[in-house]
Amino acid sequence: MKKIHDANALHKQAAEDHQAAAEHHQKAAQCHAENLLTDAKASAKMAMECCNTAQKNTQAACDCSAK
């Protein structure tokens, strides 16, 4: 039962991480549209960090499901 709970939690966390990345990407796009380049750069950096975390958590979740 623990394996199922772990997989569930890992997939939920990966989804949350991907959602956070998407929000930062949207903010970066909005900042570019408003010519707020410093803010766009900061949002893009946060998006990249969220994407990297999401990728790691996605891999862990999929590995757990594959077992």
Secondary structure, 3 states (H helix, E strand, C coil): CHHHHHHHHHHHHHHHHHHHHHHHHHHHHHHHHCCCHHHHHHHHHHHHHHHHHHHHHHHHHHHHHHC
